[in-house]
Amino acid sequence: MAIEVCRVKLYWLKMPLKRFFETSFGKTLWKHCIVVEINDVDGYTGWSEIVAGEGPWYSYETVETAWHIVSKYIIPLLLKRKLENIDEYIEMVKPIRGHNMAKAGIEMALWDIVAKRSRKSLSQIIGGKRDRIVSGVSIGIQRDIKTLLKIIEEYLIQGYSRIKVKIKPGWDIDVVKNIRESFPDIMLQVDANAAYTLNDTKVLKKMDKYNLLMIEQPLYYDDIIDHSKLRKKLDTPICLDESIKTPYHAEKAIEINSCDIINIKPGRVGGIINSLEIYNLCVRNGLGVWIGGMLETGIGRAYLVALASLSKISYPNDISASNRYFEKDIVDPEWRLNKDGTISVPDKPGIGVNIDIDELNKWTIKVNKFTK
């Protein structure tokens, strides 16, 4: 399906989080992102979110770098040509090395347009089969274990099916031990965000006794080799996140047995097409796979829900309700948690939610417009 873009508008958002979110690399108080609005010549509008944050902590990409790359390089290319399909977009931006979040933001808005023109939901158009996806919640590092246990209890009461907690050296074994003593039967996993090295193998090995679903990205954020060594020494499955930036990285990690599971974040890996390729690699090779999140607004969350509707997603996803992070989201309807710990997959054409323009404008601190 050919796509001819005639207008692009970028919104730089700064939204307050209801509760700070702390990982091994720092504390987040505000949600920074870029919302993308694309119009085609036939009058269809696609929306998406560039998930690059306010600092180069999770990734080298930031709001500033994404704004620059999209404004100076990607949008001028997009406005110059008519695309026969989204694969052509992938080829068009291939000469730009890296900057996956910037590339993904434009690609996903194109998917929204294609889905709307096809009168299908985003889930349907990418091959999704589920009408509900299993939701987990990710909990950041807290001031003490007592506070963490109270927060976990709150989310379990709300109905979340899986609990993930952030860990770092000094905030790990005692944390997991106390969680297991308080909640012996919950689905539990930990996420280190690359805070450990192979020198910490003994500490990580102690996790084996606590029946965890997985340890996510324990070692260096670019590594697949040391993870392969660590995997041989642990009984707990290893999940890779930051290390898997492209299908190529996924293929090599699988080739050398670096992990048991891969967390797919469409922003991290460059968009929907790359996400589907990594998903299929995992399915063909018998790896677990699930969809991760990056504190998305309701716009970005729509793409996570669509990917999580794929039939072979094998673990609960980091996709929570809108009220997990925001007093009011920028979409209508907001994403809500069902009583059974799931989130419903929209069946409306496109991403399945409307944009609350008043709420979007309320948190917009910068705008850039581009036309043919």
Secondary structure, 3 states (H helix, E strand, C coil): CCECEEEEEEEEEEEEEEEEEEECCEEEEEEEEEEEEEEECCCCEEEEEECCECCCCCCCCEHHHHHHHHHHHHHHHHHHCCECCHHHHHHHHCCCCCCHHHHHHHHHHHHHHHHHHHCCEHHHHCCCCCCEEEEEEEECCCCCHHHHHHHHHHHHHHCCCEEEEECECCECHHHHHHHHHHCCCCEEEEECCCCCCHHHHHHHHHHHHHCCCCEECCCCCCCCHHHHHHHCCCCCCEEECCCCCCHHHHHHHHHCCCCCEEEECHHHHCCHHHHHHHHHHHHHHCCEEEECCCCCCHHHHHHHHHHHCCCCCCCCECCCCHHHCCCCCCEECCCCCCCCCEEECCCCCECCCEECHHHHHHCEEEEEEEEC
